[in-house]
């Protein structure tokens, strides 16, 4: 991680745990917002107006948080507006790195070798982990945001005057319900699988796994329509999908969340497939990057051997190919 802008130790999956051995995730540090006219958003400072070609999105295809932003970019038709750079799926001793793997790219802006070098360009005294996604302002040479939830909402509204869209991922009339359900899904499912995989005590693991499957059971029962809020796709569906699509291939085995697979949930399986088949979403899912990245975590899989399955996940992805 970085301490005062200097790399001081090799990357480890668990940076912090609480007194009961629970995995504690780092809080995002850059919280500015792109808005239609450059006025300040809910957090941070202003000066980030929505413009074509001004911003670059750095992502890892393994990462569910980064995948949220990729899906929103696709669904909102922002491909031509916001270029993307994909990092290597394997976490190096210095964290995310550029190039060196099929589908991973070199850094086109600065020729950086590691993502942490992008962070120190944004803040020469940055302390913490260099995470993805990163939304970078190429005009000012500064980082706009490294918070996926914020970027998802920026993409939903900021560029509408440039790329009109009938899709609203955070509709005003559902805002209260979305704000109530998002934290449950985040804490007990999105981050819950990580809390299980990176638990440092049995009690912390047991607690996390219980939360994961209680939430999956809740969502299975809730899905009486196409999406979590009836027939309307929202950001909550995107936030749920990114964990579901990785679950059977990575979390079920590597993170020991193995009471059931998503394949054992009929409604969740159909729901996951429905979202995967939305225009552009399948392009954001690279199972080779996902399994290569997760199974390269030495703390959990020291020999780096990847399982060949599960077959049903690959079959699902193959079904959409021409």
C-alpha positions in Angstrom: 0.0 0.0 0.0 1.0 3.7 -0.2 2.0 5.7 2.8 2.4 9.4 2.2 2.8 8.7 -1.5 5.5 6.0 -1.1 5.0 2.3 -1.7 5.9 0.6 1.6 4.8 -3.0 1.5 3.6 -5.8 -0.8 -0.1 -6.0 -1.6 -2.2 -8.1 0.8 -5.9 -8.9 0.4 -6.7 -7.9 4.0 -5.5 -4.5 5.0 -7.6 -4.1 8.1 -9.7 -6.3 10.3 -11.8 -5.4 13.4 -11.4 -6.9 16.9 -13.6 -9.9 15.9 -11.6 -10.8 12.8 -14.0 -9.2 10.4 -12.6 -7.9 7.1 -12.8 -4.1 6.9 -12.9 -2.5 3.5 -11.1 0.8 2.7 -13.3 3.8 2.3 -13.0 5.7 -1.0 -11.0 8.9 -0.9 -11.8 10.8 -4.1 -15.5 11.8 -4.2 -15.9 14.5 -6.8 -18.8 14.4 -9.3 -19.2 15.0 -13.0 -22.3 17.0 -13.5 -24.0 18.4 -16.6 -22.7 21.9 -16.1 -19.8 21.3 -13.8 -21.4 22.5 -10.6 -20.4 20.5 -7.4 -22.2 17.3 -6.8 -23.2 15.8 -3.4 -19.6 15.5 -2.3 -16.2 17.0 -3.3 -15.6 20.1 -5.5 -17.0 21.3 -8.7 -15.4 21.9 -12.1 -16.1 18.6 -13.7 -18.6 19.2 -16.5 -19.9 16.4 -18.7 -17.9 16.5 -22.0 -17.2 13.9 -24.6 -13.7 12.5 -24.5 -12.7 14.4 -21.3 -12.8 11.5 -18.9 -11.1 8.0 -18.8 -12.3 5.1 -16.7 -9.8 2.7 -15.3 -11.2 -0.8 -14.4 -10.3 -4.4 -13.7 -12.7 -6.9 -15.2 -12.3 -9.1 -12.2 -13.6 -6.4 -9.9 -17.4 -6.3 -9.2 -17.2 -2.6 -8.1 -15.5 -1.6 -11.4 -18.0 -3.7 -13.3 -20.9 -1.6 -11.9 -19.5 1.4 -13.7 -18.8 -0.5 -17.0 -22.4 -1.8 -17.1 -23.8 1.7 -16.5 -21.5 3.1 -19.2 -22.9 0.5 -21.6 -26.6 0.8 -20.7 -26.4 4.6 -20.9 -24.7 4.6 -24.3 -21.5 6.3 -23.1 -19.0 4.1 -24.9 -17.9 6.9 -27.3 -17.9 9.5 -24.5 -15.8 7.8 -21.9 -12.8 5.6 -23.0 -11.8 2.7 -20.8 -8.4 1.2 -19.8 -8.5 -2.4 -18.4 -5.7 -3.5 -16.0 -4.1 -6.9 -15.5 -6.4 -9.2 -13.6 -3.6 -10.6 -11.4 -2.8 -8.5 -8.4 0.9 -7.9 -8.3 3.0 -7.2 -5.2 2.4 -3.6 -6.0 -1.3 -3.9 -6.6 -3.1 -3.5 -10.0 -0.7 -3.2 -12.9 -1.0 -2.4 -16.6 -0.6 -4.8 -19.5 1.0 -8.2 -19.5 -2.2 -10.3 -20.0 -4.7 -10.8 -22.8 -7.3 -8.1 -22.7 -5.2 -5.9 -20.3 -3.9 -2.6 -21.6 -1.0 -0.3 -21.1 -1.6 3.0 -19.5 -2.3 5.4 -22.4 -2.0 8.6 -20.4 1.3 8.4 -18.4 2.8 5.0 -19.3 2.4 4.0 -15.6 3.3 0.5 -14.7 1.0 0.3 -11.6 -2.3 1.9 -10.6 -0.7 3.3 -7.5 1.3 5.6 -9.8 -2.0 7.1 -11.0 -3.0 7.7 -7.4 0.2 9.5 -6.6 -0.3 11.7 -9.7 -3.7 12.7 -8.2 -2.2 13.1 -4.7 1.5 12.9 -4.1 0.9 12.2 -0.4 -1.9 9.6 -0.8 -2.1 6.9 1.9 -4.0 3.7 1.3 -4.7 1.1 -1.4 -4.9 2.0 -5.1 -8.3 0.6 -6.0 -10.4 0.5 -9.1 -12.5 1.9 -10.6 -10.9 5.2 -11.2 -12.5 8.1 -13.1 -9.8 10.4 -14.4 -10.2 13.9 -15.8 -7.8 14.1 -18.8 -8.3 17.8 -19.2 -7.3 18.9 -15.7 -5.1 15.9 -15.0 -6.9 15.0 -11.7 -8.8 12.1 -10.3 -12.6 12.7 -10.2 -13.6 9.7 -8.2 -12.7 6.2 -7.1 -16.1 5.4 -5.6 -18.1 3.0 -7.9 -21.5 3.9 -6.4 -21.0 7.6 -7.2 -19.7 6.9 -10.7 -22.7 4.7 -11.4 -25.0 7.7 -10.6 -22.9 10.1 -12.5 -23.2 8.0 -15.6 -27.0 7.8 -15.0 -27.6 11.5 -15.3 -24.6 13.8 -16.0 -24.4 13.0 -19.8 -28.1 12.9 -20.6 -28.0 16.3 -22.5 -25.3 14.8 -24.7 -26.6 11.2 -25.0 -30.3 11.2 -24.3 -31.6 8.0 -22.6 -35.0 6.8 -21.5 -33.4 4.6 -18.9 -33.1 6.0 -15.4 -31.1 3.7 -13.0 -31.9 5.9 -10.0 -35.5 7.1 -10.6 -36.8 9.7 -8.1 -40.0 7.8 -7.3 -38.0 4.7 -6.3 -35.1 6.6 -4.5 -36.4 5.7 -1.0 -36.7 2.0 -1.7 -33.4 1.9 -3.5 -31.7 3.6 -0.6 -33.2 1.1 1.8 -32.2 -2.0 -0.2 -28.8 -1.0 -1.4 -27.1 -1.1 2.0 -28.5 -4.6 2.7 -27.2 -6.0 -0.6 -23.9 -4.2 -0.2 -23.1 -5.3 3.4 -24.4 -8.8 3.3 -23.9 -9.9 -0.3 -21.5 -7.7 -2.3 -19.1 -7.2 0.5 -20.4 -10.2 2.4 -18.7 -12.6 0.2 -15.4 -10.8 0.8 -16.1 -10.8 4.6 -16.4 -14.5 4.4 -13.4 -15.1 2.2 -11.1 -12.8 4.1 -12.4 -13.5 7.7 -9.6 -14.2 10.1 -11.7 -16.0 12.7 -14.3 -18.7 12.5 -16.9 -16.5 14.2 -16.4 -13.8 11.6 -16.7 -16.3 8.7 -19.8 -17.9 10.2 -21.5 -14.5 10.6 -20.6 -13.4 7.0 -21.7 -16.7 5.4 -25.0 -16.5 7.2 -25.6 -13.0 5.9 -24.7 -14.0 2.3 -27.3 -16.8 2.2 -30.0 -15.0 4.1 -29.7 -12.2 1.6 -29.8 -14.6 -1.4 -32.9 -16.2 0.1 -34.5 -12.8 0.6 -33.8 -11.8 -3.0 -35.0 -15.1 -4.4 -38.3 -14.6 -2.6 -38.5 -10.9 -3.7 -38.1 -11.6 -7.4 -41.7 -11.9 -8.5 -41.1 -9.6 -11.5 -38.2 -9.2 -13.9 -36.2 -7.0 -11.5 -36.0 -6.2 -7.8 -38.4 -3.3 -8.3 -40.9 -5.0 -10.5 -40.4 -4.5 -14.2 -37.9 -1.6 -13.9 -34.2 -2.0 -14.1 -32.4 0.1 -11.5 -28.9 0.5 -10.1 -29.8 -2.0 -7.4 -30.1 -4.7 -10.0 -26.6 -3.8 -11.4 -25.1 -3.9 -7.9 -26.7 -7.3 -7.4 -25.8 -8.8 -10.8 -22.0 -8.2 -10.5 -21.9 -10.5 -7.4 -24.2 -13.1 -8.8 -22.3 -13.6 -12.0 -19.0 -14.2 -10.1 -20.5 -16.3 -7.3 -20.5 -19.8 -8.7 -17.1 -19.4 -10.4 -15.2 -17.7 -7.7 -16.9 -17.0 -4.4 -18.5 -20.4 -3.9 -15.2 -22.2 -3.9 -12.4 -19.7 -3.1 -14.3 -17.6 -0.6 -16.0 -20.7 1.0 -19.5 -19.4 0.5 -20.5 -22.9 -0.4 -23.9 -23.6 1.2 -25.5 -23.2 -2.3 -24.7 -21.9 -5.7 -26.7 -19.3 -7.7 -27.6 -22.3 -9.9 -29.6 -23.6 -7.0 -31.9 -20.5 -7.0 -34.3 -20.6 -10.0 -35.4 -17.0 -9.8 -32.0 -15.5 -9.2 -30.5 -17.6 -12.0 -33.2 -16.4 -14.5 -32.7 -12.8 -13.2 -28.9 -13.0 -13.6 -29.4 -14.3 -17.2 -31.9 -11.6 -18.0 -29.5 -8.8 -17.0 -26.6 -10.6 -18.8 -28.6 -10.5 -22.0 -29.3 -6.7 -21.8 -27.5 -4.9 -24.6 -23.8 -4.5 -23.8 -23.8 -6.2 -20.4 -22.2 -9.4 -21.7 -19.3 -7.4 -23.0 -18.4 -6.4 -19.4 -18.1 -10.0 -18.2 -14.8 -11.7 -18.8 -14.7 -15.0 -16.9 -11.1 -15.6 -17.8 -10.1 -12.3 -16.1 -12.4 -13.1 -13.2 -11.1 -16.6 -12.4 -7.5 -15.7 -13.2 -7.7 -12.8 -10.8 -9.4 -14.4 -7.9 -7.5 -17.6 -8.0 -4.2 -15.8 -8.1 -4.7 -14.4 -4.6 -1.9 -16.2 -2.8 -3.3 -15.8 0.7 -6.3 -18.0 -0.4 -4.7 -20.1 -3.2 -1.0 -20.2 -2.8 -0.3 -22.5 -5.8 -2.5 -20.4 -8.1 -4.3 -23.4 -9.6 -7.6 -22.5 -11.3 -10.6 -24.9 -11.3 -11.9 -25.8 -14.8 -15.6 -25.2 -13.9 -18.3 -24.7 -13.2 -19.5 -25.7 -16.7 -22.9 -24.0 -16.3 -21.4 -20.6 -16.0 -19.3 -20.9 -19.1 -22.3 -22.4 -20.9 -24.3 -19.3 -19.9 -21.7 -17.0 -21.3 -21.2 -19.0 -24.5 -25.0 -19.0 -25.2 -24.9 -15.3 -26.1 -22.0 -15.6 -28.6 -22.7 -15.5 -32.3 
